[in-house]
Amino acid sequence: MSSARVPFWTLPENLFFAKKLVRIFMSKLIRQIHRWVSIAFTVTVIANFVALGLGQGQQPPGWVTYSPLLPLALLMFTGLYLFTLPYASRWRRRT
Ligand code: HEM
């Protein structure tokens, strides 16, 4: 009788699948972020080359020079997360 009041997703077997779904969703989301930020990063690098080419020997403005840094930092964190995924799933299978 009392088990009827417990939300179905808190039952141990359902919680296991809920956690698995969240993990799959997270890794797909992070992979998509990594993929699209890589395009933004590439655009900022190309912008640097264009600014250097059009600058007639002058340095491009600071915001152009440093614009690849933010996407690169995002790529580093999301990339390191992606790197750990196969090891994390192997570790989970073993335990
Ligand atoms: C900064 C450090 C970076 C790290 C640590 C990193 C790491 C990774 C890892 C581990 C993967 C997954 C590989 C797999 O499928 O097993 C990946 C995928 C990928 N990386 Fe990076 N990456 C970095 C930077 C970059 C940069 C600079 C670019 C391009 C401008 C880039 C573009 C991509 C793309 C397009 C994928 C495939 C994404 C997909 O599967 O949809 N990454 N990266």
Backbone and ligand atoms as CSV (ligand in chain L), in Angstrom:
chain,resi,resn,atom,element,x,y,z
A,1,MET,N,N,0.829,-1.215,0.000
A,1,MET,CA,C,0.000,0.000,0.000
A,1,MET,C,C,0.860,1.260,0.000
A,2,SER,N,N,1.869,1.297,0.939
A,2,SER,CA,C,2.672,2.520,1.064
A,2,SER,C,C,3.534,2.739,-0.177
A,3,SER,N,N,3.899,1.640,-0.887
A,3,SER,CA,C,4.775,1.795,-2.051
A,3,SER,C,C,4.086,2.599,-3.165
A,4,ALA,N,N,2.749,2.660,-3.144
A,4,ALA,CA,C,2.013,3.412,-4.162
A,4,ALA,C,C,2.311,4.902,-4.062
A,5,ARG,N,N,2.703,5.344,-2.854
A,5,ARG,CA,C,2.959,6.783,-2.665
A,5,ARG,C,C,4.377,7.171,-3.091
A,6,VAL,N,N,5.241,6.206,-3.289
A,6,VAL,CA,C,6.628,6.498,-3.679
A,6,VAL,C,C,6.655,6.794,-5.177
A,7,PRO,N,N,7.245,7.947,-5.574
A,7,PRO,CA,C,7.308,8.231,-7.022
A,7,PRO,C,C,8.020,7.092,-7.752
A,8,PHE,N,N,7.496,6.693,-8.908
A,8,PHE,CA,C,8.005,5.492,-9.582
A,8,PHE,C,C,9.494,5.572,-9.898
A,9,TRP,N,N,9.998,6.847,-10.155
A,9,TRP,CA,C,11.388,6.964,-10.573
A,9,TRP,C,C,12.376,6.820,-9.425
A,10,THR,N,N,11.850,6.780,-8.168
A,10,THR,CA,C,12.779,6.603,-7.043
A,10,THR,C,C,12.982,5.121,-6.722
A,11,LEU,N,N,12.215,4.232,-7.368
A,11,LEU,CA,C,12.446,2.799,-7.156
A,11,LEU,C,C,13.846,2.470,-7.668
A,12,PRO,N,N,14.612,1.637,-6.938
A,12,PRO,CA,C,16.020,1.416,-7.286
A,12,PRO,C,C,16.240,1.067,-8.755
A,13,GLU,N,N,15.393,0.175,-9.322
A,13,GLU,CA,C,15.641,-0.234,-10.711
A,13,GLU,C,C,15.390,0.922,-11.685
A,14,ASN,N,N,14.390,1.779,-11.371
A,14,ASN,CA,C,14.122,2.923,-12.248
A,14,ASN,C,C,15.164,4.014,-12.074
A,15,LEU,N,N,15.649,4.180,-10.852
A,15,LEU,CA,C,16.686,5.182,-10.578
A,15,LEU,C,C,17.941,4.861,-11.379
A,16,PHE,N,N,18.235,3.571,-11.473
A,16,PHE,CA,C,19.409,3.134,-12.245
A,16,PHE,C,C,19.287,3.608,-13.694
A,17,PHE,N,N,18.103,3.396,-14.302
A,17,PHE,CA,C,17.917,3.795,-15.704
A,17,PHE,C,C,17.839,5.309,-15.843
A,18,ALA,N,N,17.255,5.989,-14.826
A,18,ALA,CA,C,17.177,7.458,-14.873
A,18,ALA,C,C,18.588,8.038,-14.875
A,19,LYS,N,N,19.460,7.490,-14.015
A,19,LYS,CA,C,20.849,7.980,-13.962
A,19,LYS,C,C,21.548,7.730,-15.292
A,20,LYS,N,N,21.288,6.549,-15.862
A,20,LYS,CA,C,21.904,6.199,-17.139
A,20,LYS,C,C,21.457,7.174,-18.238
A,21,LEU,N,N,20.141,7.488,-18.255
A,21,LEU,CA,C,19.609,8.422,-19.256
A,21,LEU,C,C,20.231,9.803,-19.111
A,22,VAL,N,N,20.361,10.266,-17.847
A,22,VAL,CA,C,20.971,11.587,-17.609
A,22,VAL,C,C,22.400,11.581,-18.120
A,23,ARG,N,N,23.128,10.457,-17.868
A,23,ARG,CA,C,24.529,10.356,-18.322
A,23,ARG,C,C,24.609,10.423,-19.839
A,24,ILE,N,N,23.724,9.688,-20.516
A,24,ILE,CA,C,23.737,9.676,-21.988
A,24,ILE,C,C,23.427,11.075,-22.514
A,25,PHE,N,N,22.398,11.712,-21.905
A,25,PHE,CA,C,21.999,13.061,-22.328
A,25,PHE,C,C,23.152,14.039,-22.152
A,26,MET,N,N,23.822,13.977,-20.993
A,26,MET,CA,C,24.941,14.883,-20.694
A,26,MET,C,C,26.072,14.707,-21.700
A,27,SER,N,N,26.428,13.428,-21.996
A,27,SER,CA,C,27.576,13.225,-22.881
A,27,SER,C,C,27.230,13.677,-24.302
A,28,LYS,N,N,25.978,13.473,-24.714
A,28,LYS,CA,C,25.568,13.944,-26.047
A,28,LYS,C,C,25.604,15.469,-26.106
A,29,LEU,N,N,25.112,16.102,-25.036
A,29,LEU,CA,C,25.082,17.568,-24.981
A,29,LEU,C,C,26.507,18.129,-25.016
A,30,ILE,N,N,27.395,17.556,-24.206
A,30,ILE,CA,C,28.781,18.066,-24.132
A,30,ILE,C,C,29.471,17.853,-25.475
A,31,ARG,N,N,29.193,16.698,-26.135
A,31,ARG,CA,C,29.804,16.445,-27.456
A,31,ARG,C,C,29.340,17.484,-28.480
A,32,GLN,N,N,28.021,17.818,-28.434
A,32,GLN,CA,C,27.488,18.844,-29.348
A,32,GLN,C,C,28.112,20.201,-29.059
A,33,ILE,N,N,28.267,20.540,-27.760
A,33,ILE,CA,C,28.897,21.817,-27.394
A,33,ILE,C,C,30.325,21.839,-27.941
A,34,HIS,N,N,31.069,20.734,-27.748
A,34,HIS,CA,C,32.455,20.659,-28.231
A,34,HIS,C,C,32.496,20.855,-29.746
A,35,ARG,N,N,31.564,20.198,-30.425
A,35,ARG,CA,C,31.535,20.254,-31.890
A,35,ARG,C,C,31.293,21.680,-32.382
A,36,TRP,N,N,30.273,22.373,-31.801
A,36,TRP,CA,C,29.911,23.699,-32.307
A,36,TRP,C,C,30.888,24.766,-31.851
A,37,VAL,N,N,31.450,24.591,-30.637
A,37,VAL,CA,C,32.448,25.567,-30.185
A,37,VAL,C,C,33.701,25.439,-31.049
A,38,SER,N,N,33.982,24.239,-31.574
A,38,SER,CA,C,35.153,24.084,-32.452
A,38,SER,C,C,34.987,24.933,-33.722
A,39,ILE,N,N,33.734,25.086,-34.192
A,39,ILE,CA,C,33.493,25.952,-35.357
A,39,ILE,C,C,33.747,27.418,-34.971
A,40,ALA,N,N,33.224,27.821,-33.783
A,40,ALA,CA,C,33.432,29.202,-33.321
A,40,ALA,C,C,34.931,29.472,-33.184
A,41,PHE,N,N,35.658,28.503,-32.623
A,41,PHE,CA,C,37.114,28.651,-32.458
A,41,PHE,C,C,37.795,28.837,-33.816
A,42,THR,N,N,37.409,28.004,-34.797
A,42,THR,CA,C,38.010,28.086,-36.127
A,42,THR,C,C,37.758,29.463,-36.750
A,43,VAL,N,N,36.521,29.975,-36.562
A,43,VAL,CA,C,36.186,31.301,-37.111
A,43,VAL,C,C,37.087,32.373,-36.495
A,44,THR,N,N,37.318,32.280,-35.172
A,44,THR,CA,C,38.146,33.309,-34.527
A,44,THR,C,C,39.602,33.222,-35.005
A,45,VAL,N,N,40.088,32.009,-35.276
A,45,VAL,CA,C,41.465,31.858,-35.778
A,45,VAL,C,C,41.559,32.443,-37.190
A,46,ILE,N,N,40.556,32.149,-38.036
A,46,ILE,CA,C,40.553,32.695,-39.404
A,46,ILE,C,C,40.486,34.223,-39.337
A,47,ALA,N,N,39.658,34.762,-38.412
A,47,ALA,CA,C,39.541,36.222,-38.259
A,47,ALA,C,C,40.898,36.822,-37.922
A,48,ASN,N,N,41.691,36.116,-37.130
A,48,ASN,CA,C,43.037,36.607,-36.797
A,48,ASN,C,C,43.916,36.693,-38.043
A,49,PHE,N,N,43.862,35.642,-38.877
A,49,PHE,CA,C,44.666,35.658,-40.102
A,49,PHE,C,C,44.211,36.789,-41.029
A,50,VAL,N,N,42.886,36.955,-41.150
A,50,VAL,CA,C,42.350,38.009,-42.023
A,50,VAL,C,C,42.785,39.375,-41.497
A,51,ALA,N,N,42.660,39.583,-40.165
A,51,ALA,CA,C,43.030,40.878,-39.575
A,51,ALA,C,C,44.522,41.141,-39.775
A,52,LEU,N,N,45.350,40.094,-39.657
A,52,LEU,CA,C,46.796,40.268,-39.876
A,52,LEU,C,C,47.072,40.630,-41.339
A,53,GLY,N,N,46.322,39.947,-42.237
A,53,GLY,CA,C,46.518,40.176,-43.673
A,53,GLY,C,C,46.109,41.572,-44.101
A,54,LEU,N,N,45.006,42.069,-43.494
A,54,LEU,CA,C,44.493,43.394,-43.900
A,54,LEU,C,C,45.128,44.534,-43.099
A,55,GLY,N,N,45.911,44.172,-42.091
A,55,GLY,CA,C,46.387,45.191,-41.140
A,55,GLY,C,C,47.564,46.021,-41.612
A,56,GLN,N,N,48.104,45.758,-42.795
A,56,GLN,CA,C,49.264,46.477,-43.339
A,56,GLN,C,C,50.385,46.597,-42.299
A,57,GLY,N,N,50.725,45.435,-41.734
A,57,GLY,CA,C,51.840,45.402,-40.782
A,57,GLY,C,C,51.470,45.780,-39.357
A,58,GLN,N,N,50.213,46.252,-39.163
A,58,GLN,CA,C,49.779,46.627,-37.807
A,58,GLN,C,C,49.211,45.409,-37.084
A,59,GLN,N,N,49.392,45.385,-35.771
A,59,GLN,CA,C,48.792,44.321,-34.958
A,59,GLN,C,C,47.272,44.472,-34.971
A,60,PRO,N,N,46.511,43.359,-35.070
A,60,PRO,CA,C,45.044,43.465,-34.947
A,60,PRO,C,C,44.676,43.941,-33.541
A,61,PRO,N,N,43.459,44.504,-33.351
A,61,PRO,CA,C,43.059,44.922,-32.005
A,61,PRO,C,C,43.079,43.736,-31.031
A,62,GLY,N,N,43.240,44.040,-29.766
A,62,GLY,CA,C,43.352,43.004,-28.738
A,62,GLY,C,C,42.184,42.029,-28.730
A,63,TRP,N,N,40.959,42.553,-28.951
A,63,TRP,CA,C,39.787,41.655,-28.870
A,63,TRP,C,C,39.800,40.622,-29.989
A,64,VAL,N,N,40.450,40.962,-31.131
A,64,VAL,CA,C,40.567,39.963,-32.205
A,64,VAL,C,C,41.656,38.951,-31.832
A,65,THR,N,N,42.789,39.476,-31.359
A,65,THR,CA,C,43.925,38.606,-31.016
A,65,THR,C,C,43.530,37.564,-29.974
A,66,TYR,N,N,42.778,38.015,-28.952
A,66,TYR,CA,C,42.484,37.109,-27.836
A,66,TYR,C,C,41.153,36.371,-27.983
A,67,SER,N,N,40.403,36.646,-29.066
A,67,SER,CA,C,39.081,36.007,-29.198
A,67,SER,C,C,39.129,34.465,-29.256
A,68,PRO,N,N,40.216,33.806,-29.726
A,68,PRO,CA,C,40.179,32.328,-29.703
A,68,PRO,C,C,40.301,31.727,-28.310
A,69,LEU,N,N,40.692,32.550,-27.322
A,69,LEU,CA,C,41.012,31.959,-26.011
A,69,LEU,C,C,39.793,31.386,-25.287
A,70,LEU,N,N,38.652,32.121,-25.341
A,70,LEU,CA,C,37.462,31.624,-24.631
A,70,LEU,C,C,36.960,30.312,-25.249
A,71,PRO,N,N,36.742,30.267,-26.617
A,71,PRO,CA,C,36.335,28.977,-27.191
A,71,PRO,C,C,37.362,27.870,-26.949
A,72,LEU,N,N,38.671,28.236,-26.944
A,72,LEU,CA,C,39.695,27.208,-26.713
A,72,LEU,C,C,39.593,26.649,-25.291
A,73,ALA,N,N,39.309,27.537,-24.327
A,73,ALA,CA,C,39.164,27.072,-22.943
A,73,ALA,C,C,37.957,26.140,-22.836
A,74,LEU,N,N,36.839,26.528,-23.510
A,74,LEU,CA,C,35.639,25.666,-23.500
A,74,LEU,C,C,35.952,24.315,-24.145
A,75,LEU,N,N,36.722,24.373,-25.260
A,75,LEU,CA,C,37.089,23.129,-25.951
A,75,LEU,C,C,37.938,22.241,-25.047
A,76,MET,N,N,38.813,22.867,-24.279
A,76,MET,CA,C,39.684,22.079,-23.408
A,76,MET,C,C,38.851,21.335,-22.349
A,77,PHE,N,N,37.931,22.074,-21.679
A,77,PHE,CA,C,37.164,21.430,-20.605
A,77,PHE,C,C,36.214,20.358,-21.157
A,78,THR,N,N,35.482,20.716,-22.249
A,78,THR,CA,C,34.550,19.727,-22.804
A,78,THR,C,C,35.329,18.552,-23.407
A,79,GLY,N,N,36.502,18.853,-24.019
A,79,GLY,CA,C,37.325,17.782,-24.616
A,79,GLY,C,C,37.871,16.836,-23.562
A,80,LEU,N,N,38.290,17.401,-22.411
A,80,LEU,CA,C,38.801,16.532,-21.347
A,80,LEU,C,C,37.679,15.645,-20.801
A,81,TYR,N,N,36.466,16.214,-20.736
A,81,TYR,CA,C,35.313,15.409,-20.302
A,81,TYR,C,C,35.085,14.257,-21.289
A,82,LEU,N,N,35.098,14.586,-22.604
A,82,LEU,CA,C,34.893,13.544,-23.627
A,82,LEU,C,C,35.985,12.476,-23.535
A,83,PHE,N,N,37.199,12.926,-23.232
A,83,PHE,CA,C,38.324,11.995,-23.146
A,83,PHE,C,C,38.098,10.957,-22.042
A,84,THR,N,N,37.481,11.390,-20.932
A,84,THR,CA,C,37.328,10.469,-19.798
A,84,THR,C,C,36.178,9.469,-20.005
A,85,LEU,N,N,35.249,9.763,-20.965
A,85,LEU,CA,C,34.031,8.939,-21.092
A,85,LEU,C,C,34.298,7.439,-21.249
A,86,PRO,N,N,35.168,7.006,-22.215
A,86,PRO,CA,C,35.368,5.561,-22.369
A,86,PRO,C,C,35.958,4.916,-21.128
A,87,TYR,N,N,36.844,5.647,-20.421
A,87,TYR,CA,C,37.459,5.082,-19.216
A,87,TYR,C,C,36.437,4.981,-18.099
A,88,ALA,N,N,35.551,6.008,-18.003
A,88,ALA,CA,C,34.524,6.001,-16.960
A,88,ALA,C,C,33.566,4.836,-17.170
A,89,SER,N,N,33.182,4.562,-18.440
A,89,SER,CA,C,32.213,3.476,-18.666
A,89,SER,C,C,32.877,2.117,-18.423
A,90,ARG,N,N,34.178,1.991,-18.770
A,90,ARG,CA,C,34.897,0.736,-18.487
A,90,ARG,C,C,35.003,0.516,-16.988
A,91,TRP,N,N,35.259,1.625,-16.261
A,91,TRP,CA,C,35.403,1.540,-14.806
A,91,TRP,C,C,34.078,1.126,-14.166
A,92,ARG,N,N,32.940,1.682,-14.716
A,92,ARG,CA,C,31.624,1.348,-14.165
A,92,ARG,C,C,31.285,-0.109,-14.419
A,93,ARG,N,N,31.679,-0.628,-15.614
A,93,ARG,CA,C,31.373,-2.024,-15.944
A,93,ARG,C,C,32.106,-2.990,-15.006
A,94,ARG,N,N,33.329,-2.577,-14.603
A,94,ARG,CA,C,34.137,-3.462,-13.772
A,94,ARG,C,C,33.668,-3.476,-12.328
A,95,THR,N,N,33.043,-2.360,-11.854
A,95,THR,CA,C,32.663,-2.304,-10.436
A,95,THR,C,C,31.220,-2.754,-10.244
L,1,HEM,C1,C,41.735,21.995,-26.318
L,1,HEM,C2,C,41.793,20.735,-26.078
L,1,HEM,C3,C,40.953,19.676,-26.719
L,1,HEM,C4,C,40.722,18.449,-26.169
L,1,HEM,C5,C,41.253,17.956,-24.821
L,1,HEM,C6,C,39.875,17.716,-27.088
L,1,HEM,C7,C,39.433,16.421,-26.897
L,1,HEM,C8,C,38.534,15.762,-27.685
L,1,HEM,C9,C,38.030,14.420,-27.433
L,1,HEM,C10,C,38.484,13.508,-26.285
L,1,HEM,C11,C,37.138,14.142,-28.386
L,1,HEM,C12,C,36.303,12.861,-28.508
L,1,HEM,C13,C,37.009,11.853,-29.379
L,1,HEM,C14,C,36.165,10.593,-29.424
L,1,HEM,O1,O,35.191,10.559,-30.208
L,1,HEM,O2,O,36.463,9.677,-28.674
L,1,HEM,C15,C,37.044,15.271,-29.277
L,1,HEM,C16,C,36.233,15.347,-30.386
L,1,HEM,C17,C,36.216,16.404,-31.252
L,1,HEM,N1,N,37.005,17.526,-31.193
L,1,HEM,FE1,FE,38.256,18.032,-29.674
L,1,HEM,N2,N,39.598,18.487,-28.186
L,1,HEM,C18,C,40.232,19.689,-28.021
L,1,HEM,C19,C,40.248,20.744,-28.906
L,1,HEM,C20,C,39.606,20.739,-30.124
L,1,HEM,C21,C,39.761,21.754,-31.163
L,1,HEM,C22,C,40.719,22.959,-31.060
L,1,HEM,C23,C,38.931,21.406,-32.184
L,1,HEM,C24,C,38.688,22.078,-33.519
L,1,HEM,C25,C,38.872,23.355,-33.756
L,1,HEM,C26,C,38.238,20.194,-31.793
L,1,HEM,C27,C,37.277,19.551,-32.557
L,1,HEM,C28,C,36.684,18.344,-32.249
L,1,HEM,C29,C,35.609,17.729,-33.007
L,1,HEM,C30,C,34.923,18.326,-34.257
L,1,HEM,C31,C,35.328,16.510,-32.383
L,1,HEM,C32,C,34.261,15.497,-32.807
L,1,HEM,C33,C,32.976,15.847,-32.029
L,1,HEM,C34,C,31.837,14.854,-32.337
L,1,HEM,O3,O,32.033,13.661,-32.147
L,1,HEM,O4,O,30.766,15.320,-32.688
L,1,HEM,N3,N,38.666,19.811,-30.544
L,1,HEM,N4,N,37.920,16.261,-28.832
